[in-house]
């Protein structure tokens, strides 16, 4: 179902309230340091700044005007210097399984989707965060890759996705985990990713434990090494999807630059130094990467590692080239991994009916003609290899 009776297709120009001139370009308060806030308020006691941060990060408050613990003059000063929320809501959709997907728009027109997922734990949810508007990696089985990259998100735009749900969730849906598995490649946006993660784990701000934050990547070695240097025990999920280089490079074009031996080496370094197991994400594509023989090859590749394999049933989207592996073959693949001593589970699919499942996020761009200004012309970053995809990959025949 859709909240507020908004149309199911996105027309950003007509469905959004335009920001006023005063609001445009304001730095989000979630990007402001303690000293930044105190500098705006003047020579005030420390507890006043703590009141601001408590309201921003830990309460349902959505505007400075509603911070009742502050004098009205301080609320006005803050409103003149900062925006309370970096992103504006376009629409929210609720899946039959309880998954909620929300489409946001930034002040420059960039759009991004974020997903709130129920878990088996009572009274808690996981927020699937986006790090970019679109994505430049061009993975052949992912809707976000099909729309291309618009731009990197800022740290405030990332953190505010989590805060949006924290401020508006009932007690039965309180978010207590964050996974960077939404739109974009997190490690292609390290300059915003690190301050965003530090805000998420900082006890004086969002306050998640580092072990409750997981970063997913297609496998950028320098980015993974950067995570090690953060000295934070965050989780790491690597999108693998194939046990051999040739097939993986067809499905994940960036893999042409980073072969599996290099990726396995940097993954092993992460496991040793961060002392956390790595999760390997493996999207199951019918007749492409789902044979028992390929499961054995995968087990050989991962031998000796402290890891877990998530087998993800492919989730179709408009224009997708592949089909979902049948359930019996999914189980046979999992059982073959178990027989080789590799831990593996079949991921439960959530939010497929609202295009909120893994690989389906496309901000409405694939579902309808692109609205002017909705995404802009897709751009690429220095790591984009979409133009290098072989003719075989373009045809979808492997």
Buried (B, 14 or more C-beta within 10 A) or exposed (E): EEEEEBEEEBBBEEBBEEBEEEEEEBBBBBBBEBEBBBEBBEEBEEEBBBBBBBBBBBEEBBEBBEBEBBEEEBBEBBBEBBBBBBBBBBBBBBBEBBBBBBBBBBBEBBBBBBBBBBBEEEEBBBBBBBBBBBBBBBBBBBBBBBBBBBBBBBBBBBBBBBBBBBBBBEEEBEBBBBBBBBBBBBBBBBEBBBBBBBBBBEEEBBBBBBEBBBBBBBBBBEBBBBBBEBEBEBBBBBBBBBBEBEBBBBBBBBBBBBEBEEBBEBBBBBBEEBEBBBBBBBBBBBEBBBBBEBBBBBBEBBEEBBBBBBBBBBBBBEEBBBEBBBEEBBEBBBEBBBEBEBBBEBBEBBBBBBBBBBBBBBBBBBBBEBBEBBBBEBBBBEBBBBEEBEEEBEEEEB
